Amino acid sequence: MPDVIVNTSPLQYLFQLSLLELLPSLYGQVIVPEAVVLELDGVGNWVVRCLM
């Protein structure tokens, strides 16, 4: 499976739809840049933990 680097928008929408688990099931490694984690304002670290 290919790796993917995600930005804020898809993470926000998948989080709102409770579908974050789709990313790890579709891609080998989900890479979330530090700037994206900071942009997610409080839930960023939680989102990253859900993707692991």
C-alpha positions as CSV (number, residue, x, y, z in Angstrom):
1,M,0.0,0.0,0.0
2,P,1.2,3.5,-0.7
3,D,2.0,6.0,2.0
4,V,0.1,9.3,2.2
5,I,0.8,12.8,3.7
6,V,-2.4,14.4,4.9
7,N,-3.4,18.0,5.4
8,T,-5.9,19.5,7.8
9,S,-9.1,19.4,5.6
10,P,-9.4,15.6,5.1
11,L,-8.6,14.9,8.7
12,Q,-11.3,17.4,9.9
13,Y,-14.0,15.9,7.7
14,L,-13.1,12.3,8.4
15,F,-13.1,13.2,12.2
16,Q,-16.5,14.8,11.9
17,L,-17.9,11.8,10.1
18,S,-16.2,9.4,12.6
19,L,-14.3,7.8,9.7
20,L,-10.7,8.4,10.6
21,E,-10.1,4.7,10.5
22,L,-10.4,4.8,6.7
23,L,-7.0,6.3,6.2
24,P,-4.9,3.5,7.8
25,S,-7.1,0.9,6.0
26,L,-6.4,2.5,2.6
27,Y,-2.7,3.5,3.1
28,G,0.4,1.9,4.4
29,Q,1.6,4.9,6.5
30,V,-0.4,8.0,7.2
31,I,2.0,11.0,7.7
32,V,0.6,14.0,9.6
33,P,3.0,17.0,9.5
34,E,3.6,18.8,12.8
35,A,1.9,22.0,11.3
36,V,-1.3,20.0,10.7
37,V,-1.3,18.7,14.3
38,L,-1.0,22.3,15.5
39,E,-3.7,23.5,13.2
40,L,-6.1,20.9,14.5
41,D,-6.3,23.0,17.7
42,G,-6.5,20.7,20.6
43,V,-7.6,17.5,18.9
44,G,-4.5,17.1,16.8
45,N,-2.7,14.7,19.1
46,W,-5.8,12.7,19.5
47,V,-6.3,12.4,15.8
48,V,-2.7,11.3,15.3
49,R,-3.1,8.6,18.0
50,C,-6.3,7.4,16.2
51,L,-4.3,6.9,13.0
52,M,-1.7,4.8,14.6
